[in-house]
């Protein structure tokens, strides 16, 4: 059973119905489309939290801090979707690579490795856990100050680990933080195209060994933890959010003229 727009819990009407209602409806419609109209309760955390934050961003309403994990394979569209959510909410956007990459590269070199390594045992066991620790602790520093956060990272191993997920949920409960997980689903061909376009040295091994790398991707599976799926196969979801972004800019420009 899937949810329709009308089945989502009602939100308070904004003060100015002329343009604000149009913006709210567009945000709601776009998020429902790209997440496949989920019926699960965790979808309400994302939808209501984002619209409430949009209204607060425009000078209305308030809410307790929210933590959004945007997860998926390399090249799936995580960054673009995270940026869209940050645009809507003004929540802190923490991208794992932006936050930790210089330190990761220097640490790999100091350990005798390749700064662009993202696949050997050295990276996976000695460096990667530290990246995620930095990311999560930075997020909770923001949450403790009442600032919601959007985290963009693969989270492949983390979301498959029941102990990691349980610890995250318990910590959020203890600190009175809402949490939602977004899994960005994408096909291997589209991911490769995206990876090629961004031309990042850390992706060199993936492209040089694409068949072996692609063989490790399970594009039909989702995390075992409760989550919302953004279906970005063939770039569909990201195209929708780009269109919504442009339309919202036009709506806001129209409001400023009145």
Residue pairs with C-beta under 8 A, 6 or more apart in sequence:
1 39
2 36
2 37
2 38
2 39
3 32
3 37
3 38
3 39
3 43
4 37
5 28
5 29
5 32
5 37
7 39
8 28
8 32
8 43
8 44
8 47
8 48
9 44
9 48
11 24
11 48
11 51
11 52
12 61
13 21
14 20
14 21
14 24
14 55
14 58
14 60
15 60
16 255
18 255
18 258
19 251
19 252
19 254
19 255
19 258
20 55
20 58
20 255
22 251
23 54
23 248
23 251
23 252
24 51
24 54
24 55
26 244
26 247
26 248
26 251
27 50
27 51
27 54
27 88
27 244
27 248
28 47
28 51
30 240
30 241
30 244
31 46
31 47
31 50
32 47
33 237
33 240
34 81
34 230
34 231
34 232
34 236
34 237
34 240
34 241
35 43
35 46
35 182
35 228
35 229
35 230
36 229
36 231
38 228
38 229
40 226
40 228
42 180
42 181
42 226
42 227
42 228
43 180
43 228
45 66
45 178
45 179
45 180
46 68
46 180
46 182
46 228
49 63
49 66
49 68
49 89
49 148
49 178
49 180
50 85
50 88
50 89
52 61
52 62
52 63
53 63
53 66
53 88
53 89
53 90
53 91
53 148
54 88
54 89
55 61
56 62
56 63
57 88
57 89
57 90
63 148
63 178
64 176
64 177
64 178
65 142
65 143
65 146
65 147
65 148
65 149
65 175
65 176
65 177
65 178
66 91
66 148
66 149
66 177
66 178
66 179
66 180
67 139
67 143
67 148
67 149
67 151
67 172
67 177
67 178
67 179
67 180
68 85
68 91
68 148
68 149
68 150
68 151
68 179
68 180
68 181
68 182
69 151
69 153
69 155
69 159
69 179
69 180
69 181
69 182
70 78
70 81
70 82
70 85
70 150
70 151
70 152
70 153
70 182
70 184
71 78
71 153
71 154
71 155
71 156
71 159
71 181
71 182
71 183
71 184
71 223
71 227
72 78
72 154
72 183
72 184
72 185
72 186
72 232
73 154
73 156
73 186
73 191
73 217
73 219
74 154
74 191
74 195
74 203
74 206
75 186
75 190
75 191
75 192
75 193
75 194
75 195
75 198
75 203
76 184
76 185
76 186
76 191
76 194
76 232
77 184
77 186
77 194
77 230
77 232
77 235
77 237
77 238
78 152
78 153
78 154
78 184
79 95
79 152
80 238
80 241
80 242
81 182
81 184
81 230
81 232
81 237
81 238
81 241
82 93
82 95
82 150
82 151
82 152
83 93
84 241
84 242
84 244
84 245
85 91
85 93
85 150
86 92
86 93
86 150
87 245
88 248
89 148
89 150
91 147
91 148
91 149
91 150
92 139
92 142
92 147
92 148
92 149
92 150
93 149
93 150
93 152
94 135
94 138
94 139
94 142
94 149
94 150
94 151
94 152
95 152
95 153
96 131
96 132
96 135
96 151
96 152
96 153
96 154
97 153
97 202
99 134
99 135
99 138
100 130
100 131
100 134
100 135
103 134
104 115
104 127
104 131
105 115
105 116
106 115
107 127
107 130
108 114
108 115
108 117
108 122
108 123
108 127
109 115
111 122
111 126
111 127
113 120
113 122
113 123
114 120
116 201
116 202
116 204
116 205
117 123
117 205
118 202
118 205
118 206
119 205
119 206
119 213
131 153
132 153
132 155
132 158
135 151
135 153
136 151
136 168
139 149
139 151
140 171
140 175
142 148
142 149
143 149
143 175
143 177
144 175
155 181
155 223
158 164
158 165
159 165
159 181
159 183
159 223
159 224
159 225
159 227
160 223
160 224
162 224
165 224
165 225
168 179
169 179
171 177
172 178
172 179
180 227
180 228
181 223
181 225
181 226
181 227
181 228
182 227
182 228
182 229
182 230
183 222
183 223
183 227
183 228
183 229
183 230
184 230
184 232
184 237
185 219
185 222
185 229
185 230
185 231
185 232
185 233
186 219
186 232
186 233
186 235
187 219
187 233
187 234
188 214
188 217
188 219
190 232
190 233
190 234
190 235
191 217
192 207
192 210
192 214
195 203
195 206
195 207
196 207
205 213
206 213
222 229
230 237
231 237
232 238
